[in-house]
Amino acid sequence: MGVTCSAVQPLLEPLLDDELDAAQQAQMREHLNDCPTCSAAYGRLQRIRESIQAESLYFQAPESLGRRVLSSLQKEARPVAPEWRWKWMAVAASIALILSLGGNVALTRAYRPENQATVQEVYSGHIRSMLGTHLVDVISSDQHTVKPWFGGKLDFSPTVKDLASAGFPLYGGRVDYLDGRPVAALVFRRAQHVINLFTWPSGRPAPADASQNGYHIVSWTKDGMTYSAVSDLNLGELKQFASLYQN
């Protein structure tokens, strides 16, 4: 069965980054061959990447600038009138500020939050479950059926709640893989929307909340466990779900 544009478009960047498995890549390539709109969007991403890779992000100052700065500093070292000394101190401070800003820009480009990869894995895991037939391994709205199902499949016992009374009924669960380990994926519904709640033991802070291509991720930690809820549900309702689950 073919996939829809709405399912394909969020995966264009992962496809470009070679982050999809062989089956997903085959599905994506088949769709791109038949869909001019998605194919054009993928082509734009490829051109953007090529443009970024071709553009040099670092520039070496010309030697003449270095000589002028050195000469200015040497002159500053000589006895001069107080007025000129303050002017040269201002110049030196300006140069230091420019160098500092340049360093900060470089650091900003190089900086990546420690959990950014986990956020992307949560997002990709949700999309994968929606693309194929692996949304749930155990289908049940009974938390006392879903929780025992994970026994022997994981090295921890996930907390399973049914929030049907609040409008978030439990649909089932599956074993998924992210953050370098197997995790529990609990599936809930809200009207026509699906919520994947990934949960696993972790000593790190929870991944940052994020939004991407119409999907939202809300994460938290509790009792040594990390939780990440992801859905195309509006952010307010997803936060309501997260709040209910934490209580």
N, C-alpha and C positions, 0 to 999 in steps of 0.2 A: 504494500500500500504506500502511495506517495505521501510526502510530507507537505505541509502548508507553508506559505511564505512567512507567516507569523512565527512558526516554529524554526524555520531556517535562519531568518535574519539575525537573531541573537547569537547564532553559532558561526557567523561569518568570520569574526575575529579569531575564535578558537581554531577554525579550519585553517586560516592563514598562518596561525602560530603552530600548526601541526599538533594540536592538543586533543584531537578526537581519535577514537579508535577506528579500526579499519572498516567496520560495518557502518559507523556514522559517516565516515568520509565518503563511502560509496553512495549512501543515501543523499548526502549533500551534493556530490558531483552530478548525480542523476538529475536532481532538481535544478541545479544551475544550468545544465545542458538544455532543459526544457523551459526555463523561466527567464526571459530577458531582463525583468526588473531586478531580480536577485543577482543575476549574473553581472549586471551593470554596477550594482552596489559592491559586489565583491571586487570588481575591477577597480573601482575608486579606492577601496582599501589597499589594494596592491600598489596603486600609483602613489598613494600617500606614504606607504612604507618605503618605496623606492626613493621618494623625494627626501625623506628623513635620513635614510642611509647615505644618500649622496651628499648631503649637506654637512660640512664640517662644523662641529659645535665648539671647537677650541681654536683660538687664534694666538699666535706668538707675537708679542710686542716687538716692533722693529728695534734694532740695536741703537739707532740714533736716539730713540726715546730714552733708553736706558742711560746713554751717555749724558743726555741733557739733565736727567734727574740726578745722576751722580755728581755732575758739575754743580748743580744748584745746591746740593747738600754740602759739597766741599766749600762753596762760598759761604754757606750759613755758618760753617765752623770758624770762619775768620771773624775778628772783632768788627762789628757793624753797629750802626745806630740802633737804638731800641725799636724805633718805628719799623725799620726794615726787618729786624729780627722777628718781630711779631708777624709780619707779612709772610716770611719764609716758613714760620711755624704753621701758619694757616695752610700754605701750599702743601707742606709735609703731611698735615692732618688730612687734607683732601685726598692726597695720594693714598694714604693708609685706608681711608674710607672706601675709595674705589676698589682697592685690592680686596678689602673685606667683603664688599658687596659681590665682587666677582667670585670670591670663594664661596659665599653663601649661595649664589646661583648654581655653582657646580655641585655643592652639597645637596641642593634641592633637587637637581636633576638625578643625582645618584641615589637619593634617599627613597627607600621603599618601606612602608610599614611592615613590621615583622609578620603580621597576619594577613597581608594583602593576598598572598597566594591562597590562604585558606578561604578568604571571601570568594575568590574566583572559583575555587573547587566547589564551594556550596552552590554557587550560581550554576556552574556547569552540571553538577549532580542533579539539580532540579530540572534543568532543560533536558538532560538525558532521560530522566524518568518520564517526561512528558512526550518525548519523541517516540519512544519504543513501547514495548508491552511490559516493561519491568517497573511499573509504578508500585506494585505491592507483591510480596511473596506470600503474605497471609492476609486474607480479606476478612475483616471482622470489625464490628463496632463495639465489641466487648473488650474492655481493657484487660480483663482477667483471662482472655484468650490470647491477646496479642503479646502481653508481657511474658508469659511462660514460653511462647514460641521462640523467643530470642535465647532461651537457655541452651547452652552448649554451642551456640553460634558466635557468641561474643565473650570476651573476658570480663564483662561487667553486666550488670542488670539495669537496663534503662528504666527510668520512671515513665509510666504510661498513664495518661489521664484521658478521660472522655469528657469533652466540654460541650456535649450535645445540648444541654440545657441552656447554654449561652449562645447557641447557634454555630458551634464549631464541632460537628460530630466527627468522631474517630472513624476512619475508613479502613485502616490496616497498617501494615508495616513491612519493612524489608531490611536486609543488610546491604549497606553501601560502603564506599571506601573514600575517605578523604583525610587530610592532615596526617598522611602517612600510616593510616591504620583503618581496620574495619570499624564502622560506626552503625548505630541504629538510626534508621530513617522512619519516622512515624508520619503517617499521611492523614491529614484532616481535610474536611471540605467546608466551604462557606458559599452556599448557593452553587454557582457553576465554577467556583474557583477552587483550586487545589493548593493546600499548604503542605510543604515538606518541612518537617522538624527534625533536623539532624542533631544527634546527641552523642557525646563521647567524653571519656575522662581526659582532662587536660589541666596542667598546672600553669598554663599561660593565661593572660587576660583574654576576654572574649574578643572575637573579631569585631572590627568596627562595623556599625550599621552602614548599609550601602544601598544604592539604587542604580539599576542598569537596565536599559532597554525595556522599561515598563515593569520590571520586577524589583521587589524590595527585599532586603535582608535585615532582620532584627536579631541581634545576638545578646546572650547574657551568660553568666556563670552562676552556679549554685551548688554548694556541697561538693566541690571538686569536679563538677561536670560542666561541660560547655554545651550550650544550646544555640542553634542557628535556625530560625524560621524564615523560609523564603516562599514568596508567592507573587502573583500578579494582582493580588488583592490590594485595595488602596492602603496606603501606609497607616492611616489612622486605625483601620480595622485590624491590620496585622499587629500593630502595637497593642491593641486591645487583647488579641489572642495571646501575645507574649506575656502581658501582665496577668492574665487569668491563669496561664500555665505556671507562672512563678509562685502564685499564692496556694 
